[in-house]
């Protein structure tokens, strides 16, 4: 059965445009599944635990995240 998850488009992701380089999408994830190693770096997702709630999609100012079916 297909599942859904958040996918980051690294060509559109520019954390420097977020508050102090802290990814707004990562901050919005209720399960804290998006993580940045350092400010100003793109977030990485945990596809095995993502519930595709789309909070990150709505929070991203660059529209760099979408929900995909895998």
Backbone as CSV, one residue per row, in Angstrom:
resi,resn,N_x,N_y,N_z,CA_x,CA_y,CA_z,C_x,C_y,C_z
1,UNK,0.841,-1.182,0.000,0.000,0.000,0.000,0.883,1.241,0.000
2,UNK,0.608,2.211,-0.879,1.433,3.418,-0.940,1.312,4.241,0.339
3,UNK,2.382,4.914,0.656,2.363,5.821,1.803,2.797,7.209,1.335
4,UNK,2.561,8.196,2.173,2.909,9.572,1.833,3.963,10.087,2.787
5,UNK,4.751,11.039,2.283,5.792,11.656,3.107,6.150,13.026,2.554
6,UNK,6.794,13.825,3.373,7.267,15.137,2.953,8.592,14.981,2.222
7,UNK,8.732,15.720,1.128,9.955,15.688,0.329,10.451,17.121,0.142
8,UNK,11.734,17.345,0.424,12.337,18.669,0.297,12.950,18.819,-1.094
9,UNK,12.600,19.891,-1.785,13.220,20.231,-3.068,14.411,21.131,-2.742
10,UNK,15.599,20.563,-2.786,16.799,21.298,-2.372,17.147,22.442,-3.312
11,UNK,16.595,22.457,-4.509,16.807,23.583,-5.416,16.014,24.808,-4.979
12,UNK,14.914,24.602,-4.281,14.073,25.705,-3.811,14.338,26.072,-2.354
13,UNK,14.945,25.170,-1.608,15.154,25.361,-0.173,16.297,26.339,0.083
14,UNK,15.987,27.425,0.777,16.986,28.440,1.130,16.774,28.849,2.583
15,UNK,17.296,28.058,3.540,17.065,28.347,4.951,17.542,29.734,5.384
16,UNK,18.464,30.331,4.636,18.921,31.671,5.006,17.776,32.680,4.932
17,UNK,16.722,32.363,4.167,15.579,33.271,4.092,14.614,33.057,5.265
18,UNK,14.838,32.029,6.053,14.030,31.791,7.251,14.634,32.559,8.423
19,UNK,13.922,32.655,9.508,14.355,33.404,10.684,15.676,32.875,11.248
20,UNK,16.732,33.668,11.122,18.064,33.318,11.639,18.591,32.002,11.084
21,UNK,18.135,31.612,9.886,18.616,30.385,9.257,17.981,29.124,9.795
22,UNK,17.025,29.283,10.712,16.334,28.129,11.275,15.143,27.829,10.375
23,UNK,15.130,26.654,9.811,14.096,26.256,8.855,12.710,26.321,9.482
24,UNK,11.830,27.133,8.883,10.465,27.279,9.389,9.694,25.967,9.280
25,UNK,9.958,25.202,8.241,9.279,23.921,8.056,9.682,22.931,9.145
26,UNK,10.958,22.878,9.460,11.435,21.972,10.504,10.839,22.364,11.855
27,UNK,10.750,23.647,12.107,10.174,24.122,13.368,8.688,23.787,13.458
28,UNK,8.009,23.717,12.315,6.567,23.454,12.304,6.220,21.976,12.421
29,UNK,7.161,21.094,12.205,6.880,19.654,12.240,6.485,19.239,13.663
30,UNK,5.245,18.771,13.849,4.805,18.422,15.199,5.542,17.226,15.802
31,UNK,6.098,16.384,14.949,6.826,15.201,15.433,8.340,15.410,15.425
32,UNK,8.770,16.610,15.004,10.208,16.979,14.944,10.998,15.994,14.081
33,UNK,10.436,15.669,12.899,11.071,14.720,11.994,11.975,15.387,10.972
34,UNK,11.902,16.706,10.870,12.802,17.440,9.986,13.879,18.049,10.871
35,UNK,15.111,17.818,10.489,16.216,18.300,11.323,17.260,19.001,10.463
36,UNK,17.857,20.023,11.030,18.980,20.722,10.407,20.224,20.397,11.211
37,UNK,21.317,20.116,10.531,22.566,19.902,11.261,23.064,21.214,11.840
38,UNK,22.903,22.285,11.054,23.313,23.626,11.480,22.341,24.628,10.871
39,UNK,22.189,25.809,11.491,21.385,26.845,10.840,21.927,27.129,9.435
40,UNK,21.075,27.575,8.573,21.385,27.892,7.177,21.586,26.667,6.298
41,UNK,21.426,25.459,6.847,21.513,24.249,6.033,20.115,23.687,5.811
42,UNK,19.874,23.060,4.667,18.541,22.485,4.409,18.217,21.380,5.406
43,UNK,16.942,21.202,5.698,16.552,20.144,6.633,16.562,18.777,5.954
44,UNK,16.740,17.779,6.748,16.636,16.406,6.292,15.379,15.824,6.935
45,UNK,14.698,14.949,6.208,13.469,14.358,6.728,13.693,12.912,7.129
46,UNK,12.784,12.409,7.932,12.789,11.001,8.319,11.573,10.356,7.654
47,UNK,11.746,9.799,6.441,10.596,9.291,5.698,9.876,8.127,6.379
48,UNK,10.561,7.386,7.194,9.919,6.229,7.814,8.901,6.632,8.879
49,UNK,9.017,7.828,9.416,8.121,8.254,10.491,7.180,9.387,10.088
50,UNK,7.361,9.956,8.904,6.530,11.075,8.446,5.082,10.625,8.280
51,UNK,4.156,11.418,8.784,2.730,11.110,8.681,2.033,11.957,7.612
52,UNK,2.813,12.758,6.888,2.283,13.587,5.799,1.193,14.548,6.269
53,UNK,1.394,15.145,7.427,0.404,16.081,7.958,0.403,17.407,7.194
54,UNK,1.497,17.710,6.499,1.667,18.901,5.664,1.866,20.190,6.443
55,UNK,2.107,20.123,7.741,2.419,21.339,8.494,3.687,21.987,7.953
56,UNK,4.655,21.184,7.573,5.905,21.707,7.023,5.677,22.388,5.674
57,UNK,4.790,21.821,4.875,4.472,22.392,3.558,3.904,23.791,3.730
58,UNK,2.965,23.937,4.647,2.335,25.241,4.891,3.315,26.238,5.485
59,UNK,4.289,25.782,6.268,5.214,26.681,6.950,6.366,27.154,6.073
60,UNK,6.700,26.422,5.029,7.879,26.754,4.217,7.624,28.012,3.375
61,UNK,8.402,29.081,3.607,8.195,30.317,2.843,8.644,30.203,1.385
62,UNK,9.457,29.211,1.079,9.991,29.047,-0.273,9.236,28.004,-1.089
63,UNK,8.212,27.408,-0.490,7.438,26.353,-1.157,8.344,25.230,-1.672
64,UNK,9.298,24.855,-0.799,10.295,23.868,-1.168,9.936,22.453,-0.707
65,UNK,8.774,22.294,-0.082,8.403,20.980,0.431,7.045,20.591,-0.130
66,UNK,6.947,19.336,-0.513,5.656,18.828,-0.980,5.440,17.440,-0.411
67,UNK,4.190,17.037,-0.391,3.836,15.697,0.056,3.770,14.806,-1.171
68,UNK,4.488,13.701,-1.126,4.528,12.770,-2.257,4.083,11.388,-1.817
69,UNK,3.604,10.621,-2.755,3.244,9.225,-2.510,4.423,8.362,-2.931
70,UNK,4.811,7.461,-2.045,5.941,6.574,-2.355,5.477,5.129,-2.391
